[in-house]
């Protein structure tokens, strides 16, 4: 385990100078139009996700009242901070990395391990930063829209980024190295619990839940990509399909 972690660290250290040089002149387009050429297959995976996740979503909504959900949300957000910090560094967003470090240290100490977002209440919101976003900054195209089993909406680029984040998450490495992998698995369960409750609420307010989630994903992701290259984190263009 430690050998693999050291390999990841050395690889990133060797890659960073190359990335700095390449990013300086690389054109990037954050408009991210919807590209769903495999919609029929995606809808089938979506239907399976709905069938599998609906029962636990009903239970989670019933047993997690608002205050409990808020604490789970804040704890989940705090556990993501080291991963966000690493990606902000890879994207050369050093101001965002500094804010992320302040949030993680502050909320871990005075926020009872992250159960309360004290730093956020003081005016330092959570920053964006994931490896899919980093790949965008490095010039990797988005690829088609995909619906992943259990995890839901993504693009091909973001799916690869999610796998890299999961493998290289320093919190998961630390917990896995000290206690074995059950705590890291529990982290995934925590995130899934938060997501299930939030998606259940969204489902009840939509007509075509598939289209709703796809549009929501693209609009949110578009804002993230703009922020990664120093533009205002707003929707630049409507969530319309890519012309064919």
KELUM-572022 format. One line per field, with one value per residue: x, y, z of N, C-alpha, C in turn; residue in one letter; residue number from 1. Coordinates in steps of 0.1 Angstrom, whole numbers, plus 5000, padded with zeros to 4 digits. Atoms other than C-alpha are relative to their C-alpha. Layout:
neast: (X	...);
nnorth: (Y	...);
nup: (Z	...);
caeast: (X	...);
canorth: (Y	...);
caup: (Z	...);
ceast: (X	...);
cnorth: (Y	...);
cup: (Z	...);
residu: (A	...);
num: (NUM	...);
This chain:
neast: (5008	4992	4992	5009	5002	4988	4999	5009	4994	4988	5005	5006	4989	4993	5009	5004	4993	5004	5013	4999	4996	5011	5013	4998	5004	5010	5014	5010	5013	5008	5015	5004	5013	5005	4997	5006	5002	5005	5011	5008	4993	4999	5013	5002	4992	5007	5012	4995	4996	5012	5006	4992	4998	5012	5004	4992	5002	5012	4997	4991	5008	5009	4993	4990	5006	4991	4987	4991	4995	4990	4987	4994	4995	4987	4990	4996	4993	4986	4992	4996	4991	4987	5001	5002	4987	4990	5004	4998	4986	4998	5006	4993	5010	4993	5009	5010	4993	4998	5013	5004	4992	5006	5013	4998	4994	5009	5012	4996	4997	5010	5012	5002	4997	5007	5015	5006	4992	4998	4992	5009	5009	4992	4998	4990	5008	4992	4995	5001	4987	5000	4991	5007	4998	4986	4998	5005	4990	4988	5004	5006	5014	5010	5006	5015	5007	5002	5006	4992	5008	5000	4995	5009	4996	4986	4995	4989	4988	5003	5000	4986	4995	5005	4992	4987	5002	5003	4987	4990	5005	4991	5007	5002	4987	4997	5009	4997	4987	5001	5010	5005	5009	5014	5004	5001	5013	5010	5001	5009	5014	5004	5003	5012	5011	5003	5005	5013	5011	5001	5007	5013	5008	5000	5009	5015	5004	4997	5009	4991	4989	4988	4996	4997	4987	4991	4999	4994	4986	4993	4999	4991	4986	4995	4995	4987	4990	4997	4992	4986	4992	5000	5012	5011	5007	5014	5003	4996	5009	5011	4997	5006	4992	4990	5005	4994);
nnorth: (4988	4988	5000	4994	4986	4993	5000	4989	4987	4997	4998	4986	4990	4999	4995	4987	4990	5001	4995	4985	4995	5002	4993	4985	4997	5009	4994	5008	4995	5005	5000	5014	5003	5014	5010	5012	5009	5013	4998	5012	5008	4992	5001	5013	5000	4991	5007	5010	4992	4996	5012	5005	4989	4994	5004	4993	4986	4998	5002	4990	4987	5001	5001	4990	4987	4989	4997	5012	4999	4989	5004	5010	4993	4993	5009	5005	4989	4998	5011	4998	4988	5004	5003	4987	4993	5005	4996	4985	4998	5005	4990	4987	4991	5000	4993	5010	5010	4994	5000	5013	5004	4993	5007	5013	4999	4993	5008	5012	4997	4994	5005	5014	5009	4997	5001	4986	4992	4988	4991	4996	4990	4988	4993	5007	5011	5011	4998	5012	5007	5015	5003	4997	4986	4999	5004	4990	4990	5006	5001	5012	4998	5006	5013	5001	5002	5014	5003	5011	5008	4995	4986	4991	4992	4996	5001	5009	4994	4999	5013	5003	4992	5006	5011	4996	4994	5011	5007	4992	4992	5002	5004	5014	5006	4999	5009	5014	5004	5001	5009	5009	4994	4998	4986	4993	5004	4993	4986	5001	5001	4987	4992	5006	4996	4986	4999	5006	4992	4988	5004	5004	4987	4995	5009	4997	4987	4999	5008	5010	4999	5002	4987	4991	5002	4998	4985	4995	5004	4992	4986	4999	5003	4989	4989	5005	4999	4986	4996	5006	4992	4986	4992	5000	5013	4998	5007	4992	5002	5008	5015	5005	5011	4997	5002	5012);
nup: (5000	4999	5012	5011	4997	5004	5015	5005	4996	5009	5013	5001	4999	5013	5011	4998	5009	5014	5000	4999	5013	5010	4997	5003	5013	5004	5000	4993	5002	4989	5003	4997	5004	4997	5011	4995	5011	4996	4991	4997	4990	4988	4994	4995	4987	4991	4994	4991	4988	4993	4994	4989	4990	4994	4986	4990	5000	4992	4986	4996	4999	4988	4988	4999	5001	5005	4993	5002	5014	5001	4994	5009	5012	4996	4998	5013	5007	4994	5004	5014	5001	5004	5014	5007	4999	5009	5014	5002	5002	5014	5010	4997	4994	4986	4990	4996	4992	4986	4994	4996	4988	4989	4997	4994	4987	4991	4997	4993	4986	4993	5006	4995	5010	5013	4999	5001	5010	4994	5009	5011	4994	4999	5013	5009	5005	5005	5014	5009	5002	5002	5011	5013	5003	5003	5014	5008	5000	5007	5014	5004	5003	4990	5004	4999	4987	4996	4987	4994	4990	4986	4999	5008	5011	5002	5013	5000	4993	4985	4995	4998	4989	4988	4997	4995	4987	4991	4997	4994	4989	4988	4988	5001	4998	4986	4993	5004	4995	4985	4995	5010	5010	4996	4998	5014	5005	4993	5005	5012	4996	4995	5012	5006	4992	5002	5014	5001	4994	5008	5012	4998	4999	5014	5008	4998	5006	5014	5009	5005	4991	5008	5006	4990	4994	5010	5001	4988	5000	5010	4996	4989	5005	5008	4990	4994	5010	5002	4988	5000	5008	4996	5005	4989	4999	5004	5012	5011	5011	4996	5000	5012	5006	5010	5014	5006);
caeast: (5000	5027	5047	5017	5012	5048	5046	5016	5034	5066	5046	5027	5059	5075	5044	5038	5066	5054	5018	5028	5045	5016	4988	5003	4994	4966	4931	4902	4865	4842	4809	4805	4774	4753	4766	4745	4750	4742	4710	4692	4718	4722	4685	4686	4714	4695	4664	4685	4700	4665	4652	4682	4686	4650	4643	4674	4667	4632	4646	4674	4649	4627	4655	4677	4659	4673	4698	4712	4715	4733	4759	4765	4768	4794	4813	4814	4825	4854	4866	4869	4891	4925	4915	4903	4936	4957	4937	4938	4976	4976	4954	4978	4949	4971	4946	4919	4944	4951	4914	4909	4938	4923	4889	4902	4923	4898	4867	4887	4897	4869	4842	4844	4861	4841	4806	4801	4813	4825	4850	4823	4800	4829	4829	4853	4831	4843	4864	4860	4887	4886	4907	4881	4884	4922	4921	4900	4926	4953	4933	4916	4882	4850	4838	4802	4778	4776	4754	4775	4760	4752	4772	4750	4757	4792	4812	4839	4866	4849	4845	4882	4889	4866	4885	4918	4904	4891	4925	4946	4925	4949	4922	4914	4951	4955	4925	4934	4970	4960	4929	4926	4901	4867	4869	4876	4846	4826	4835	4820	4789	4787	4789	4763	4740	4741	4736	4707	4687	4694	4684	4653	4641	4650	4631	4598	4600	4608	4588	4616	4641	4667	4667	4666	4697	4715	4708	4717	4750	4760	4751	4769	4799	4801	4804	4831	4851	4848	4861	4891	4903	4897	4863	4832	4815	4783	4765	4780	4756	4722	4722	4713	4723	4754	4745	4750);
canorth: (5000	5025	5015	5023	5056	5066	5057	5080	5108	5105	5103	5136	5153	5144	5153	5187	5207	5193	5203	5239	5243	5228	5246	5281	5279	5254	5266	5255	5257	5255	5257	5219	5213	5182	5152	5121	5097	5067	5079	5046	5027	5055	5054	5017	5021	5050	5028	5001	5027	5039	5004	4996	5030	5040	5018	5030	5065	5063	5049	5075	5104	5090	5085	5115	5147	5181	5187	5151	5155	5189	5173	5144	5169	5190	5160	5146	5180	5182	5147	5159	5189	5171	5158	5193	5208	5184	5191	5229	5226	5205	5232	5260	5275	5284	5308	5281	5256	5280	5285	5248	5242	5269	5252	5218	5227	5251	5228	5198	5216	5239	5223	5190	5171	5187	5181	5219	5241	5269	5284	5284	5304	5329	5336	5310	5287	5253	5254	5232	5207	5172	5153	5155	5192	5189	5169	5196	5222	5199	5199	5165	5165	5157	5128	5116	5117	5085	5072	5051	5023	5036	5069	5084	5113	5120	5124	5100	5124	5129	5092	5087	5116	5101	5069	5087	5108	5076	5059	5088	5103	5111	5107	5072	5064	5075	5056	5025	5026	5029	5009	4989	4996	4994	5031	5042	5021	5038	5072	5061	5050	5084	5102	5078	5085	5122	5119	5095	5118	5149	5130	5117	5153	5163	5133	5143	5178	5167	5152	5135	5127	5115	5148	5167	5151	5153	5191	5197	5178	5198	5232	5225	5211	5240	5264	5242	5242	5280	5284	5261	5285	5317	5327	5335	5303	5308	5290	5303	5288	5270	5232	5223	5192	5193	5199	5167);
caup: (5000	5010	4979	4956	4974	4970	4933	4928	4947	4926	4894	4901	4911	4878	4858	4873	4855	4822	4830	4840	4806	4786	4804	4796	4759	4758	4745	4766	4760	4790	4772	4774	4753	4760	4740	4747	4717	4738	4754	4750	4769	4794	4801	4807	4833	4848	4852	4869	4892	4900	4908	4930	4948	4953	4984	5003	4992	5007	5039	5041	5035	5064	5089	5082	5092	5081	5109	5105	5068	5072	5095	5071	5042	5061	5072	5036	5023	5048	5039	5003	5011	5008	4974	4963	4975	4955	4923	4928	4930	4897	4881	4894	4913	4944	4959	4958	4973	5002	5009	5009	5033	5056	5054	5062	5091	5106	5102	5114	5146	5155	5134	5154	5127	5099	5113	5112	5083	5106	5081	5054	5077	5081	5044	5029	5007	4996	4963	4933	4925	4911	4886	4858	4861	4861	4829	4814	4824	4808	4775	4776	4758	4777	4756	4756	4785	4805	4833	4856	4877	4912	4907	4880	4856	4842	4811	4799	4811	4845	4849	4845	4868	4894	4893	4897	4926	4943	4940	4950	4977	5006	5032	5019	5018	5054	5067	5047	5059	5096	5099	5067	5039	5059	5070	5033	5023	5050	5035	5002	5020	5037	5003	4989	5018	5013	4975	4978	5001	4979	4947	4962	4969	4933	4918	4934	4917	4882	4852	4833	4859	4834	4815	4847	4861	4828	4825	4861	4857	4826	4840	4873	4855	4831	4861	4876	4844	4840	4876	4869	4842	4860	4846	4868	4880	4860	4832	4800	4776	4778	4784	4748	4728	4706	4669	4648);
ceast: (5009	5009	4992	4998	5012	5002	4991	5006	5011	4995	4995	5011	5008	4992	4997	5007	4995	4986	5000	5004	4989	4988	5001	4995	4988	4986	4990	4986	4991	4985	4993	4985	4997	5003	4997	4997	4995	4989	4992	5006	5001	4987	4997	5008	4994	4988	5004	5004	4987	4994	5008	5001	4988	4996	5009	4998	4987	5003	5009	4992	4992	5008	5011	4993	5010	5013	5010	5006	5010	5013	5007	5005	5013	5011	5006	5008	5014	5009	5005	5011	5014	5001	4998	5013	5010	4996	5001	5015	5003	4995	5007	4991	5005	4991	4989	5006	5002	4987	4996	5008	4994	4987	5002	5005	4990	4988	5004	5002	4988	4986	4997	5002	4993	4985	4993	5010	5002	5007	4991	4990	5008	5003	5010	4993	5010	5004	4997	5014	4999	5009	4994	5002	5015	5003	4995	5011	5012	4996	4993	4985	4990	4996	4985	4995	4998	4992	5007	4991	5003	5004	4993	5008	5015	5003	5011	5012	4998	5000	5014	5006	4995	5008	5014	4999	4998	5013	5010	4996	5008	4993	4998	5013	5004	4992	5003	5013	5000	4991	4996	4989	4985	4997	4999	4987	4988	4998	4992	4986	4994	4996	4987	4987	4995	4994	4986	4989	4998	4993	4986	4991	4999	4990	4985	4996	5002	4990	5008	5013	5013	5005	5003	5014	5011	5003	5007	5015	5008	5001	5009	5014	5005	5005	5013	5012	5004	5009	5014	5009	4999	4988	4989	4993	4985	4998	5003	4991	4989	5004	4992	5008	5010	4994	5007	4999);
cnorth: (5013	5001	5006	5015	5008	5001	5011	5014	5004	5003	5014	5010	5001	5006	5015	5011	4999	5007	5015	5006	4999	5009	5015	5004	4992	5007	4991	5006	4994	5000	4987	4998	4986	4991	4986	4990	4987	5001	4988	4991	5007	4999	4986	4999	5008	4993	4989	5007	5004	4989	4996	5011	5006	4995	5006	5015	5004	4999	5012	5013	4999	5001	5011	5014	5011	5002	4988	5001	5011	4996	4990	5008	5007	4991	4994	5011	5002	4989	5002	5010	4996	4997	5013	5007	4995	5004	5015	5003	4995	5010	5014	5010	5001	5007	4991	4990	5006	5001	4986	4995	5007	4993	4987	5000	5006	4991	4987	5002	5006	4996	4985	4989	5001	4998	5014	5008	5014	5010	5005	5011	5013	5006	4993	4987	4989	5002	4988	4994	4985	4997	5001	5014	5003	4995	5010	5012	4995	4998	4987	5003	4993	4986	5000	4999	4986	5000	4988	4993	5006	5015	5010	5008	5003	5002	4989	5005	5001	4987	4995	5008	4995	4988	5004	5007	4989	4993	5008	5009	4999	4996	4984	4992	4999	4990	4986	4996	4997	4989	4989	5007	5002	5015	5008	4996	5008	5014	5000	4998	5013	5009	4995	5004	5014	5002	4994	5009	5013	4996	4996	5013	5006	4992	5004	5013	5000	4991	4989	5000	4998	5013	5010	4999	5003	5015	5005	4997	5010	5014	5001	4998	5011	5011	4996	5002	5015	5004	4995	5009	5015	5009	4999	4987	5001	4992	5009	4999	4990	4985	4994	4989	5005	4998	4988	5001);
cup: (5000	4987	4989	5003	4997	4985	4994	5003	4991	4986	4998	5001	4987	4989	5001	4992	4986	4998	5000	4986	4990	5002	4996	4986	4995	4999	5007	4998	5011	4997	5002	4996	5002	4988	5006	4989	5004	5010	5003	5010	5013	5008	5007	5014	5010	5006	5010	5013	5008	5008	5013	5012	5006	5014	5010	5000	5008	5015	5006	5002	5013	5013	5002	4999	4996	5007	4998	4986	4999	5006	4991	4988	5004	5002	4987	4993	5006	4996	4986	4999	4996	4985	4991	5000	4990	4985	4997	4998	4985	4990	5001	5005	5015	5010	5005	5009	5014	5007	5005	5012	5013	5005	5007	5014	5010	5003	5007	5015	5007	4995	5004	4989	4987	5001	4998	4991	5006	4991	4989	5005	5002	4987	4991	4995	4995	4985	4992	4998	4999	4988	4986	4996	4997	4986	4990	4998	4991	4985	4996	4997	5009	4996	5002	5015	5003	5013	5006	5010	5014	5000	4991	4990	5000	4986	5000	5007	5015	5006	5003	5011	5013	5005	5006	5014	5011	5004	5007	5011	5012	5013	5000	5002	5015	5008	4997	5006	5015	5004	4990	4991	5005	5002	4986	4993	5006	4995	4987	5003	5005	4988	4993	5007	4998	4986	4998	5006	4991	4986	5001	5000	4986	4991	5002	4994	4985	4992	4994	5008	4993	4994	5010	5006	4990	4998	5012	5000	4991	5005	5012	4996	4992	5009	5006	4990	4998	5012	4999	4991	5002	4996	5012	4999	4997	4988	4988	4988	5004	4998	4988	4994	4990	4986	4994	4985);
residu: (X	X	X	X	X	X	X	X	X	X	X	X	X	X	X	X	X	X	X	X	X	X	X	X	X	X	X	X	X	X	X	X	X	X	X	X	X	X	X	X	X	X	X	X	X	X	X	X	X	X	X	X	X	X	X	X	X	X	X	X	X	X	X	X	X	X	X	X	X	X	X	X	X	X	X	X	X	X	X	X	X	X	X	X	X	X	X	X	X	X	X	X	X	X	X	X	X	X	X	X	X	X	X	X	X	X	X	X	X	X	X	X	X	X	X	X	X	X	X	X	X	X	X	X	X	X	X	X	X	X	X	X	X	X	X	X	X	X	X	X	X	X	X	X	X	X	X	X	X	X	X	X	X	X	X	X	X	X	X	X	X	X	X	X	X	X	X	X	X	X	X	X	X	X	X	X	X	X	X	X	X	X	X	X	X	X	X	X	X	X	X	X	X	X	X	X	X	X	X	X	X	X	X	X	X	X	X	X	X	X	X	X	X	X	X	X	X	X	X	X	X	X	X	X	X	X	X	X	X	X	X	X	X	X	X	X	X	X	X	X	X	X	X	X);
num: (1	2	3	4	5	6	7	8	9	10	11	12	13	14	15	16	17	18	19	20	21	22	23	24	25	26	27	28	29	30	31	32	33	34	35	36	37	38	39	40	41	42	43	44	45	46	47	48	49	50	51	52	53	54	55	56	57	58	59	60	61	62	63	64	65	66	67	68	69	70	71	72	73	74	75	76	77	78	79	80	81	82	83	84	85	86	87	88	89	90	91	92	93	94	95	96	97	98	99	100	101	102	103	104	105	106	107	108	109	110	111	112	113	114	115	116	117	118	119	120	121	122	123	124	125	126	127	128	129	130	131	132	133	134	135	136	137	138	139	140	141	142	143	144	145	146	147	148	149	150	151	152	153	154	155	156	157	158	159	160	161	162	163	164	165	166	167	168	169	170	171	172	173	174	175	176	177	178	179	180	181	182	183	184	185	186	187	188	189	190	191	192	193	194	195	196	197	198	199	200	201	202	203	204	205	206	207	208	209	210	211	212	213	214	215	216	217	218	219	220	221	222	223	224	225	226	227	228	229	230	231	232	233	234	235	236	237	238	239	240	241	242	243	244);
